[in-house]
Amino acid sequence: MADAKKMKKLTLIGALLCIFALPFLVRNGKRAISANADDTVIVLTGHNENLRFEFGQGFQKWYKERTGRSVFVDWRYLGGVSEIVRYLDSVYASAFRQHWETELGRQWTADVQRAFVRRTADRDKWTDELQRDVCEAFYNSSISSSIDIFFGGGVSEFIIQADLGTIVDSGFLREHPELFCESCIPHYIGSEELWDGHGRWFGQSLSSFGILRNRAAMAERCLVDGDAIQWEQLADPRMFGILSLVDPTKSSALLKAYEVIIQQQIFFRLKELEQEFGRPADGEMRKMAAEDGWLRGLRLLQRMAGNTRYFSDAPSKMVQDVASGNSAVGIIVDFMGNGQAAFDNGRCGWERLNFTMPANGSTISPDPIAILRGAPNENVAKLFLEYILGEGGQKIIAFKVGTPGGPIRNELYRPPVHRAIYGDEYIAYRSNRENQFDDLVSSSLAADAADTARLYNALKWIVKFALMVPQRELVDAWGAIVKARREGRTENADMAMAIFENFSGFTYGEANETLSAILHQSQPSAALEAQRNIVERFQRQYKQAKLVAESCSKRCR
C-alpha cells in the first residue's frame, strides 16, 4: 500500500514536471528545427495560426523545390497591428540611438529623440538642421529590427511605416516585372492601389468589410433575414444590446470599416444633392456632401454605439461572441466572417451564421506585406514575397482544402490579388467561386476616399473619446430616447436627440483642429487634457439627453 502511494505521488510529480517543462520543450523544439534548417526568415505578423500554418508549410515545400535548401519560417505573433507598430517604433528607436551614439559618436538628447519621432521621408518637412541630420542618418542607414518581414494590416499603416522608413524598397518590384502587370497583379483595383509604386509594400490578398449575423439569435429577438444587411439597420433600436463593435485604436481593419460607413453617407448625400439641383455634382456640391455626410456618418456610428454591448479589443473575440449567440450581429472583415460562418454552419448543418457585404456599402483594400529596414535574411525574405505573391501562395489563400496547390487543413477564404487565380480553370478549386476580381470592384462603394482620408486619424479618436469611453452614459441616453419614442413622448425624444447627437467642434472642417493636440502628441500633457475634456463633454451631454428623454412631457403634468 505504501509503495502504491509512493508510486502515485511520483507519477503526480512527474506529470506536474511535464506540464511545467512543456513550454520549454516546445521552444527548444522550434530552435532545433531552426538550427537544422539551412535558412531562416523571420516574419512579424498579426495573422492567425491557421494562416501562419498554411503559408509556413507551403513556403517550406516551395523553397525546397526552388533552391534545394530547407527553410524555417520563424513567425513572431504580437497581436494586432497596433501592437506591431508600437513594437517597431520601440525597436527602431533603440537601434537608432545605439547607431547615433556608438557609430556616429553623437550625444542622444531629448531634442534628438523628438526629431527621430517626427521623422519623415519628405525632405521638404525637414525644418531645421537637427531634423535634417537625424533623418539623413536614419534613412541612409541599414539599422535593423532583427526581423525580416512585416506581414498583414491596413494599407494606411504600411504607408505610414514607409514614410517612417521602417519598411524599404528591397528591389523586389524591379526584379519581378512578371508579377506586376495587368494580367497578374495590377497596380490598381478600382481606385485602390494594390502595391506601392516605390516598391516598399505589396498587397497579397484583398479585404472588404461586412456584417456577421447569428440568425438564431436574431430570430429570438423577432428579427428576420432582411434585417441587419445594411449599415443603417445596425442603428435600428431593435438592435439594442445585441450588436458588437471593435475598438478602432486596436484594429486598423475595423477603423477602415467605420470610415467606409461615413463614406457611404457622403455618397448618399451627394446623390441627393444631384437630384435637388438637377445636374451632375460639381465642386461646391461635393463640399456640401462631405460636410453633411461626415456628420450623418458620425451620428450613425453614435447610434450603433448605443446599440452595442461592448467595444472589443480584438476582432476574433467579437466573432466568437456572435458565433456563440452572446451577440447577434457584428461588423467584421470578410475572411473572418466567411471563415467563421463556414466552420459553424458545417458543424450545425444549416446557415446559422451569415456574412453579408452591404450593397454599395463596402470597399476593397489590399492586405500588405513588406520587407523591413535592415532585414537580416533579405534574400530569403525576397523569396518569401515571391512565393506569397506568386501563384503558389495565392492558391493557398483562395483554394479549398485538398485541392491541387490548396491548403492542407484550413481554408483561408481570402480573395487573391493575382488575376490568374480567377481563371475559369480554377473555379472548382476556389473556396468562393463568385468572388471574381472585377465583381469585387463593381459591388464596392463608388465613393471618393479623399473625402475622408484627411480625417482618417481624427475618426479613430472621435470614436474612442466620444463613443467608447463614455459608452455607459451613451447607452443610457440612447435607451431613454428609444423608450420615450416608444411611449409616444415624441417631443421629449426629439429634444433629447438634438442634445445627444451634437457634434459641435467635430464637423468636417473642425475635427482636425479640435483633436490637434491628440493627433500630433507633441506635448503629452496637452494631449491628455484634450482627451479628458472630450470625454467629460460627451458624458455631460449624454447625461443631459437622458434627463430630457425621461422628463415628463407637458401633457402629463
C-alpha positions as CSV (number, residue, x, y, z in Angstrom):
1,M,0.0,0.0,0.0
2,A,2.9,2.3,0.9
3,D,4.6,1.5,-2.3
4,A,1.4,2.2,-4.3
5,K,1.0,5.6,-2.6
6,K,4.7,6.4,-3.2
7,M,4.3,5.4,-6.9
8,K,1.1,7.6,-7.2
9,K,2.9,10.5,-5.7
10,L,5.9,10.1,-8.0
11,T,3.5,9.9,-11.0
12,L,1.8,13.1,-10.0
13,I,5.1,14.9,-9.5
14,G,6.3,13.6,-12.9
15,A,3.1,14.9,-14.6
16,L,3.5,18.3,-13.0
17,L,7.1,18.5,-14.1
18,C,6.0,17.6,-17.7
19,I,3.4,20.4,-17.6
20,F,5.9,23.0,-16.4
21,A,8.5,21.8,-18.8
22,L,6.2,21.7,-21.9
23,P,6.7,25.4,-22.9
24,F,10.5,24.9,-22.8
25,L,10.3,21.7,-24.7
26,V,8.2,23.4,-27.4
27,R,10.6,26.4,-27.5
28,N,13.7,24.1,-27.7
29,G,12.0,22.1,-30.4
30,K,11.5,25.2,-32.5
31,R,15.1,26.1,-32.0
32,A,16.1,22.6,-33.1
33,I,14.0,22.9,-36.3
34,S,15.6,26.3,-37.0
35,A,19.1,25.0,-36.3
36,N,18.5,22.1,-38.7
37,A,17.2,24.3,-41.5
38,D,19.6,25.7,-44.0
39,D,17.9,29.1,-44.0
40,T,15.5,31.2,-41.9
41,V,13.1,34.0,-42.5
42,I,11.6,36.0,-39.5
43,V,8.1,37.2,-40.1
44,L,6.3,39.7,-37.8
45,T,2.5,39.3,-38.1
46,G,-0.9,39.7,-36.6
47,H,-2.4,36.9,-38.7
48,N,-3.9,33.9,-37.0
49,E,-2.4,30.5,-36.6
50,N,-4.4,29.0,-39.5
51,L,-2.8,31.4,-42.0
52,R,0.6,31.0,-40.4
53,F,0.5,27.2,-40.6
54,E,-0.6,27.1,-44.2
55,F,1.8,29.7,-45.5
56,G,4.6,28.2,-43.4
57,Q,4.3,24.7,-44.8
58,G,3.6,25.9,-48.3
59,F,6.7,28.1,-48.4
60,Q,8.9,25.3,-46.9
61,K,7.9,23.0,-49.8
62,W,8.2,25.7,-52.5
63,Y,11.6,26.8,-51.1
64,K,13.0,23.3,-51.2
65,E,11.9,22.8,-54.8
66,R,13.2,26.2,-55.8
67,T,16.6,26.2,-54.1
68,G,17.3,22.7,-52.9
69,R,17.6,24.0,-49.4
70,S,15.4,23.8,-46.3
71,V,14.0,26.9,-44.6
72,F,12.5,27.7,-41.2
73,V,9.7,30.3,-41.0
74,D,10.1,32.0,-37.6
75,W,6.7,33.6,-37.0
76,R,6.6,36.4,-34.5
77,Y,3.0,37.0,-33.4
78,L,2.4,40.1,-31.3
79,G,-1.4,40.5,-31.7
80,G,-3.0,43.3,-33.6
81,V,-1.4,45.9,-35.9
82,S,-1.3,48.5,-33.2
83,E,0.9,46.2,-31.0
84,I,3.2,45.5,-34.0
85,V,3.5,49.2,-34.8
86,R,4.4,50.0,-31.2
87,Y,7.0,47.3,-31.2
88,L,8.6,48.5,-34.4
89,D,8.6,52.1,-33.1
90,S,10.4,50.9,-29.9
91,V,12.9,48.6,-31.5
92,Y,14.0,51.0,-34.3
93,A,14.2,53.9,-31.8
94,S,16.5,51.8,-29.6
95,A,18.6,50.7,-32.6
96,F,18.9,54.2,-33.9
97,R,20.0,55.6,-30.5
98,Q,22.8,53.0,-30.5
99,H,23.8,53.9,-34.0
100,W,23.7,57.6,-33.2
101,E,25.8,57.3,-30.0
102,T,28.1,54.4,-30.9
103,E,28.7,54.7,-34.7
104,L,28.2,58.4,-35.2
105,G,29.7,59.4,-31.8
106,R,26.9,61.9,-31.1
107,Q,25.1,62.7,-27.9
108,W,21.5,61.5,-27.5
109,T,19.2,64.3,-26.2
110,A,15.5,64.9,-25.8
111,D,15.7,67.1,-29.0
112,V,17.3,64.3,-31.0
113,Q,14.6,61.8,-29.7
114,R,11.8,64.3,-30.7
115,A,13.4,64.7,-34.2
116,F,13.5,61.0,-34.6
117,V,9.9,60.5,-33.6
118,R,8.9,63.3,-36.1
119,R,11.0,61.8,-38.9
120,T,9.6,61.8,-42.4
121,A,10.9,60.8,-45.9
122,D,9.6,64.1,-47.2
123,R,12.7,66.3,-47.3
124,D,10.6,69.5,-47.5
125,K,9.4,68.8,-44.0
126,W,13.0,68.8,-42.5
127,T,12.5,72.1,-40.9
128,D,15.8,72.5,-39.1
129,E,19.4,71.3,-39.1
130,L,18.9,68.7,-36.3
131,Q,15.9,67.3,-38.1
132,R,17.9,67.0,-41.3
133,D,20.8,65.3,-39.5
134,V,18.6,62.8,-37.8
135,C,16.6,62.0,-40.9
136,E,19.7,61.6,-43.1
137,A,21.4,59.4,-40.5
138,F,18.4,57.1,-40.3
139,Y,17.3,56.9,-43.9
140,N,20.8,56.3,-45.1
141,S,21.4,53.5,-42.6
142,S,20.8,49.8,-42.6
143,I,19.6,49.8,-38.9
144,S,17.9,46.5,-38.2
145,S,15.0,45.4,-36.0
146,S,16.4,41.8,-36.4
147,I,13.1,40.9,-38.2
148,D,12.8,40.4,-42.0
149,I,9.1,40.9,-42.9
150,F,6.1,42.8,-41.7
151,F,3.0,40.8,-42.8
152,G,-0.6,41.9,-42.6
153,G,-2.5,45.0,-41.6
154,G,-4.1,48.1,-43.2
155,V,-2.7,50.0,-46.1
156,S,-2.7,53.2,-44.1
157,E,-0.2,51.6,-41.5
158,F,2.1,50.5,-44.3
159,I,2.0,53.9,-45.9
160,I,3.0,55.4,-42.5
161,Q,5.7,52.9,-42.0
162,A,7.1,53.6,-45.5
163,D,7.3,57.3,-44.7
164,L,8.9,56.5,-41.3
165,G,11.4,54.3,-43.2
166,T,10.9,51.1,-41.3
167,I,9.8,49.3,-44.5
168,V,12.0,49.8,-47.5
169,D,12.4,49.2,-51.2
170,S,14.4,46.0,-51.4
171,G,14.5,46.0,-55.2
172,F,11.8,43.3,-55.4
173,L,9.5,45.3,-57.6
174,R,12.2,45.9,-60.2
175,E,13.4,42.3,-60.0
176,H,9.9,40.8,-60.7
177,P,8.2,42.7,-63.6
178,E,6.4,39.4,-64.5
179,L,4.3,39.7,-61.3
180,F,3.3,43.3,-61.6
181,C,1.2,43.8,-64.7
182,E,-2.5,44.0,-65.7
183,S,-2.7,40.2,-66.3
184,C,-1.1,39.3,-63.0
185,I,-1.1,41.8,-60.1
186,P,-2.4,45.2,-61.5
187,H,-1.3,48.4,-59.8
188,Y,-4.9,49.3,-59.0
189,I,-8.2,47.6,-58.3
190,G,-10.8,50.4,-58.9
191,S,-9.3,53.4,-57.2
192,E,-7.3,51.3,-54.7
193,E,-3.6,50.9,-55.1
194,L,-2.5,47.2,-54.8
195,W,1.2,47.9,-54.4
196,D,3.5,50.8,-53.7
197,G,4.9,52.4,-56.8
198,H,8.3,52.8,-54.9
199,G,8.3,49.0,-54.1
200,R,8.1,49.3,-50.4
201,W,4.9,47.3,-49.8
202,F,2.7,44.8,-51.7
203,G,-0.9,43.8,-51.3
204,Q,-1.0,40.0,-51.0
205,S,-4.8,39.5,-50.7
206,L,-7.9,41.6,-50.8
207,S,-10.1,42.6,-47.8
208,S,-13.6,44.0,-47.5
209,F,-16.0,44.5,-44.7
210,G,-19.4,43.4,-43.8
211,I,-21.9,42.2,-41.2
212,L,-21.8,38.8,-39.5
213,R,-25.2,37.8,-38.3
214,N,-26.3,34.9,-36.0
215,R,-29.7,34.1,-37.5
216,A,-30.8,32.0,-34.5
217,A,-30.0,34.8,-32.1
218,M,-31.7,37.3,-34.3
219,A,-34.9,35.2,-34.5
220,E,-35.1,35.2,-30.7
221,R,-35.4,39.0,-31.0
222,C,-38.1,38.6,-33.7
223,L,-35.6,39.9,-36.4
224,V,-35.7,38.4,-39.8
225,D,-33.1,37.7,-42.6
226,G,-33.7,41.1,-44.2
227,D,-32.7,42.9,-41.1
228,A,-29.0,43.9,-40.5
229,I,-27.8,43.8,-44.1
230,Q,-27.1,47.5,-44.4
231,W,-25.2,49.8,-42.1
232,E,-28.2,51.9,-41.3
233,Q,-30.0,48.9,-39.9
234,L,-27.4,48.4,-37.2
235,A,-28.6,51.7,-35.7
236,D,-32.2,50.5,-35.5
237,P,-33.5,50.5,-31.9
238,R,-34.4,46.8,-32.3
239,M,-30.6,46.1,-32.3
240,F,-30.3,47.5,-28.8
241,G,-28.0,45.3,-26.8
242,I,-27.2,42.7,-29.5
243,L,-24.6,44.5,-31.6
244,S,-20.8,44.1,-31.1
245,L,-18.2,46.5,-32.3
246,V,-14.4,46.6,-32.2
247,D,-12.1,49.3,-30.8
248,P,-10.7,51.1,-33.8
249,T,-7.5,52.0,-32.0
250,K,-6.8,48.3,-31.7
251,S,-7.8,47.2,-35.2
252,S,-7.0,49.2,-38.3
253,A,-9.2,47.0,-40.4
254,L,-12.3,47.9,-38.4
255,L,-11.3,51.6,-38.4
256,K,-11.4,51.3,-42.2
257,A,-14.9,49.9,-41.9
258,Y,-16.1,52.9,-39.8
259,E,-14.5,55.2,-42.4
260,V,-16.5,53.3,-45.2
261,I,-19.7,53.8,-43.2
262,I,-19.1,57.6,-43.3
263,Q,-18.0,57.4,-47.0
264,Q,-21.4,55.8,-47.8
265,Q,-23.2,58.7,-46.1
266,I,-21.2,61.2,-48.1
267,F,-22.0,59.3,-51.2
268,F,-25.8,59.2,-50.4
269,R,-25.8,62.9,-49.7
270,L,-24.1,63.7,-53.0
271,K,-26.7,61.8,-54.9
272,E,-29.4,63.7,-53.0
273,L,-27.8,67.0,-54.0
274,E,-27.5,66.0,-57.6
275,Q,-31.2,65.2,-57.6
276,E,-32.1,68.5,-55.8
277,F,-30.0,70.6,-58.2
278,G,-30.9,68.5,-61.3
279,R,-27.3,68.3,-62.5
280,P,-24.1,66.3,-62.1
281,A,-22.0,67.0,-59.0
282,D,-19.6,70.0,-59.1
283,G,-17.0,71.1,-56.5
284,E,-19.5,73.0,-54.4
285,M,-21.9,70.1,-54.2
286,R,-19.1,67.7,-53.3
287,K,-18.0,70.1,-50.5
288,M,-21.6,70.2,-49.1
289,A,-21.9,66.4,-49.4
290,A,-18.6,65.9,-47.5
291,E,-19.7,68.2,-44.7
292,D,-23.3,66.8,-44.3
293,G,-22.3,63.2,-44.9
294,W,-19.5,63.4,-42.3
295,L,-22.0,64.4,-39.6
296,R,-24.5,61.9,-40.8
297,G,-21.9,59.2,-40.6
298,L,-20.8,60.2,-37.1
299,R,-24.4,60.1,-35.9
300,L,-24.9,56.8,-37.4
301,L,-21.9,55.4,-35.6
302,Q,-23.1,57.0,-32.4
303,R,-26.5,55.2,-32.6
304,M,-24.6,51.9,-33.4
305,A,-22.5,52.5,-30.3
306,G,-25.8,53.0,-28.4
307,N,-26.9,49.5,-29.5
308,T,-23.6,47.8,-28.9
309,R,-22.9,45.5,-25.9
310,Y,-19.2,46.5,-25.9
311,F,-16.2,47.5,-28.0
312,S,-13.9,44.5,-28.2
313,D,-10.2,45.0,-28.3
314,A,-9.9,42.1,-30.7
315,P,-12.0,41.2,-33.8
316,S,-11.6,37.5,-33.0
317,K,-13.4,37.9,-29.7
318,M,-16.3,39.7,-31.3
319,V,-16.6,36.9,-33.9
320,Q,-16.7,34.3,-31.2
321,D,-19.4,36.2,-29.4
322,V,-21.6,36.4,-32.5
323,A,-21.0,32.7,-33.1
324,S,-21.9,31.8,-29.6
325,G,-25.0,34.0,-29.6
326,N,-23.8,36.3,-26.9
327,S,-24.2,39.0,-29.6
328,A,-26.4,38.6,-32.6
329,V,-24.6,41.0,-35.0
330,G,-21.1,42.3,-35.6
331,I,-19.0,44.2,-38.1
332,I,-16.1,42.2,-39.3
333,V,-13.5,41.7,-42.1
334,D,-14.7,39.4,-44.8
335,F,-12.3,36.5,-44.4
336,M,-13.0,36.2,-40.7
337,G,-16.8,36.4,-41.2
338,N,-16.8,33.9,-44.1
339,G,-14.4,31.5,-42.3
340,Q,-16.4,31.5,-39.0
341,A,-19.7,31.1,-40.9
342,A,-18.3,28.1,-42.9
343,F,-17.0,26.4,-39.8
344,D,-20.1,27.0,-37.7
345,N,-22.6,26.1,-40.5
346,G,-20.7,23.0,-41.4
347,R,-20.9,21.8,-37.9
348,C,-24.6,22.5,-37.2
349,G,-25.9,21.6,-40.7
350,W,-27.7,24.8,-41.6
351,E,-26.9,28.5,-42.3
352,R,-26.9,29.6,-38.7
353,L,-24.3,32.3,-39.3
354,N,-24.4,34.6,-42.4
355,F,-21.8,37.1,-43.6
356,T,-23.1,39.9,-45.8
357,M,-21.3,42.8,-47.6
358,P,-23.8,45.7,-47.6
359,A,-24.7,46.6,-51.1
360,N,-22.7,49.7,-52.2
361,G,-21.5,49.9,-48.6
362,S,-18.1,48.3,-48.6
363,T,-14.7,48.9,-50.3
364,I,-11.9,46.6,-51.4
365,S,-8.4,47.2,-49.9
366,P,-5.2,45.1,-50.0
367,D,-3.7,43.3,-47.0
368,P,0.0,44.2,-47.4
369,I,3.4,42.6,-46.9
370,A,6.8,44.3,-46.8
371,I,10.5,43.8,-46.1
372,L,11.8,45.7,-43.1
373,R,14.8,48.0,-43.0
374,G,18.0,46.0,-42.2
375,A,16.3,42.6,-42.7
376,P,18.9,40.1,-41.5
377,N,17.8,37.5,-44.1
378,E,16.9,39.8,-47.0
379,N,17.4,37.3,-49.8
380,V,15.2,34.6,-48.1
381,A,12.7,37.4,-47.4
382,K,12.5,38.2,-51.1
383,L,11.9,34.6,-51.9
384,F,9.1,34.6,-49.3
385,L,7.5,37.6,-51.1
386,E,7.9,35.8,-54.4
387,Y,6.1,32.8,-53.1
388,I,3.3,34.8,-51.4
389,L,2.6,36.9,-54.4
390,G,3.1,34.2,-57.0
391,E,0.5,31.5,-57.9
392,G,1.8,29.1,-55.2
393,G,0.9,31.4,-52.3
394,Q,-2.2,32.8,-54.0
395,K,-3.7,29.3,-54.3
396,I,-3.2,28.8,-50.6
397,I,-5.4,31.7,-49.7
398,A,-8.1,31.1,-52.3
399,F,-8.4,27.3,-52.7
400,K,-10.3,24.7,-50.8
401,V,-8.6,22.2,-48.6
402,G,-7.3,19.2,-50.5
403,T,-7.3,20.8,-54.0
404,P,-4.1,20.9,-56.1
405,G,-1.9,23.6,-54.6
406,G,-4.5,24.4,-51.9
407,P,-4.2,24.4,-48.1
408,I,-3.7,21.3,-46.1
409,R,-6.2,21.7,-43.2
410,N,-7.6,25.3,-43.2
411,E,-9.4,27.2,-45.9
412,L,-8.5,30.9,-45.6
413,Y,-11.4,32.5,-47.6
414,R,-9.3,35.3,-48.9
415,P,-9.7,36.9,-52.3
416,P,-6.2,36.8,-54.0
417,V,-4.6,39.7,-55.8
418,H,-3.2,37.6,-58.7
419,R,-5.7,37.6,-61.6
420,A,-4.6,34.2,-62.8
421,I,-6.3,32.6,-59.7
422,Y,-9.6,33.9,-61.0
423,G,-9.3,31.9,-64.2
424,D,-12.1,29.5,-65.3
425,E,-9.8,26.5,-64.8
426,Y,-9.7,27.2,-61.1
427,I,-13.4,27.8,-60.4
428,A,-14.0,24.4,-58.9
429,Y,-10.9,24.8,-56.6
430,R,-11.7,28.2,-55.1
431,S,-13.5,28.5,-51.7
432,N,-15.7,31.3,-53.1
433,R,-16.5,30.8,-56.7
434,E,-18.3,34.1,-57.0
435,N,-15.5,36.3,-55.7
436,Q,-14.4,37.4,-59.1
437,F,-11.8,40.1,-59.3
438,D,-13.9,42.5,-61.3
439,D,-17.1,41.7,-59.4
440,L,-15.4,42.9,-56.2
441,V,-14.9,46.3,-57.8
442,S,-18.4,46.6,-59.1
443,S,-20.0,45.7,-55.8
444,S,-18.0,48.1,-53.7
445,L,-18.8,51.7,-52.8
446,A,-18.2,54.2,-55.6
447,A,-17.2,57.0,-53.2
448,D,-14.3,59.3,-53.2
449,A,-11.9,58.1,-50.5
450,A,-10.3,61.5,-50.4
451,D,-13.4,62.9,-48.7
452,T,-12.5,61.1,-45.5
453,A,-8.7,60.5,-45.9
454,R,-7.8,63.8,-44.3
455,L,-9.9,62.9,-41.3
456,Y,-9.0,59.2,-41.0
457,N,-6.9,59.5,-37.9
458,A,-9.4,62.0,-36.4
459,L,-12.2,59.5,-36.8
460,K,-10.3,57.0,-34.7
461,W,-10.1,59.3,-31.7
462,I,-13.6,60.6,-32.1
463,V,-14.9,57.1,-31.8
464,K,-12.6,56.5,-28.9
465,F,-13.3,59.5,-26.8
466,A,-16.9,60.5,-27.9
467,L,-18.4,57.0,-28.2
468,M,-16.2,54.3,-26.5
469,V,-15.0,55.8,-23.2
470,P,-18.4,57.4,-22.3
471,Q,-20.3,54.4,-23.7
472,R,-22.2,53.7,-20.4
473,E,-23.7,57.2,-20.5
474,L,-24.2,57.0,-24.2
475,V,-26.1,53.7,-23.9
476,D,-28.3,55.0,-21.1
477,A,-29.2,58.1,-23.1
478,W,-29.9,56.2,-26.2
479,G,-32.1,53.7,-24.3
480,A,-34.0,56.6,-22.7
481,I,-34.6,58.2,-26.1
482,V,-35.8,54.9,-27.6
483,K,-38.2,54.4,-24.7
484,A,-39.6,57.9,-24.9
485,R,-40.3,57.5,-28.6
486,R,-41.9,54.1,-28.0
487,E,-44.2,55.6,-25.3
488,G,-45.3,58.4,-27.6
489,R,-43.3,61.1,-25.9
490,T,-42.1,62.4,-29.2
491,E,-41.3,66.0,-28.1
492,N,-39.1,64.7,-25.3
493,A,-37.4,62.2,-27.7
494,D,-36.7,64.9,-30.3
495,M,-35.3,67.4,-27.7
496,A,-33.1,64.7,-26.2
497,M,-31.9,63.5,-29.6
498,A,-30.8,67.1,-30.5
499,I,-28.7,67.1,-27.4
500,F,-27.5,63.5,-27.9
501,E,-26.2,63.9,-31.4
502,N,-24.5,67.3,-31.0
503,F,-21.1,67.1,-32.6
504,S,-20.2,70.8,-32.5
505,G,-16.4,71.1,-32.7
506,F,-16.1,67.9,-34.7
507,T,-17.6,68.9,-38.0
508,Y,-15.8,68.2,-41.3
509,G,-13.9,71.5,-41.1
510,E,-13.3,71.4,-37.3
511,A,-12.3,67.9,-36.4
512,N,-8.6,68.0,-37.0
513,E,-8.2,71.3,-35.2
514,T,-10.2,70.1,-32.2
515,L,-8.1,67.0,-32.0
516,S,-4.8,68.7,-32.9
517,A,-3.1,68.0,-29.5
518,I,-4.1,64.3,-29.6
519,L,-3.2,63.8,-33.3
520,H,0.3,65.4,-33.0
521,Q,1.2,64.3,-29.5
522,S,4.0,66.9,-29.4
523,Q,3.1,67.7,-25.8
524,P,1.8,64.6,-23.9
525,S,0.2,66.7,-21.1
526,A,-1.8,68.7,-23.6
527,A,-2.9,65.6,-25.4
528,L,-4.1,64.0,-22.1
529,E,-6.0,67.2,-21.2
530,A,-7.7,67.2,-24.6
531,Q,-8.7,63.6,-24.2
532,R,-10.2,64.3,-20.8
533,N,-12.1,67.3,-22.0
534,I,-13.7,65.4,-24.9
535,V,-14.7,62.5,-22.7
536,E,-16.2,64.8,-20.0
537,R,-18.0,66.9,-22.6
538,F,-19.8,63.9,-24.1
539,Q,-20.5,62.4,-20.6
540,R,-22.3,65.6,-19.6
541,Q,-24.1,65.7,-23.0
542,Y,-25.4,62.1,-22.7
543,K,-26.5,62.6,-19.1
544,Q,-28.4,65.7,-20.1
545,A,-30.0,63.9,-23.1
546,K,-31.1,61.1,-20.7
547,L,-32.7,63.6,-18.3
548,V,-34.6,65.3,-21.1
549,A,-35.8,62.0,-22.5
550,E,-37.0,60.8,-19.1
551,S,-38.7,64.0,-18.1
552,C,-42.5,64.1,-18.1
553,S,-44.0,65.8,-21.2
554,K,-46.2,68.9,-20.8
555,R,-49.3,66.8,-21.5
556,C,-48.7,64.6,-18.4
557,R,-48.1,67.5,-15.9
